[in-house]
Amino acid sequence: MSTLDLVGSRFTLLTGADGDRWIRAAREAGERLGVAVAAHRIGPGAEVADPEGDWPRLAGLDAAGALLVRPDQFVAWRAGAPSDDPAGELERVLARLLARESPAEHGGTA
């Protein structure tokens, strides 16, 4: 399966095999901003297999990093490694892409 098949025509977060925190963050940030964000883990033991184990390196990530793909299938943002606040970080990125204000930018709950 191609990563383009995973993306389709919606915001999609792709993570390495250890990206569980980013998967939850995608759901939380999407709910706060009212936008659907699909999320997929890629790698050993993940929902999407990576038989050669090359995907994180090719994507410029470590196993706990993530990248956000826009609905037009362009990479909008990348976190090469884990974040201390993945939901807040992703919410700020999505809000910027959507030209909206984010509660996370104004001291709200993130």
N, C-alpha and C positions, 0 to 999 in steps of 0.2 A: 504494500500500500504506500502510496506517495503522501508526503506531508501536505501537498496541495489537495489531495482527496479529503484529508482531515479538516482542512480549513473551510472549504466551501465558500459561502458568501456571507460570513459573519465574523465578528471578532473571535479569534481563537488563540488561546494560550497553549504553548507547547513547552513541556518541561522535560528534564532528564528523569531518569528512573527514581531519583530521590526528591522529586518535586511535589510531594504531598501538600506541603504548606501553600505552594502556589496554586494548586488545584482548589483548595478551600478559599483562597484569596480571590480567585476568579469569580467564584459563586457569590461571595460577599460583596465584592466591588460592583459586580453586575447588578445585584439586587439593589444596592444603594443608589445606583445611577439609572436604574430602569432600562438596562441594555443587556441583551443576551450575550454571554461570553462562554463559548465552548472551551473545554480544557482537556488536554490529553497528556499522559505521561508516556515517554518513549524510552525503552531500554529493557534490560533484563528484569523480569518479574513485573513489568508494567503492562498496561492494557494494549500498547502498541509495541510489537517486537522490533528489535534492532539487532538482527542476527550477527552482523559484523561488529557491533558496538561502536560504530563510527559517528553516530548522529550528534552526540554532545560536542565532540571536537569540531565537526564540520559546521555546527551551528554557533560555535564560539561560546559554549557554556561548559560548566562543570555539571555533575550529575544532579545537583540541586538548583541549577539555574533555570531560567525561563525566558521565552521570547513571546511577544505579542504580535500577531499577524492581523493586519487590517482586513476588512471584508473584500478589498480588491486584491488580496493576496500579497501585499507588500509587508515586510517586517517593519513594524512601527517602533518597537522598543525591545531592548534586550537587557536582562540582568544576568551577567555571567556566573554569578554565585548567589547563594541564598541572601535574603534580606531579613533584618530584624523586625520589620513591619510589612510583610508582603501585601496584605490587604490594603493598607494605607497607601503604599507605593503604587500599586496597580490602580487604585481608585484615582489617584492624582494623575497618572498617565492617561487613563481613559477619559477623565474629565477634560484634560488638555486637548486630547484628540477630538472630543465631541464639542469643544468650545463651551463647556459648562463649568460652573463653579463646583468644587468638591468640598463637602464638609471637612474632609481631612486637611484641606489647605487652610481652613479657618478655625482650627482647634476643635472641630467636632469629633465625634466618635469615628475612629478608623479601624 
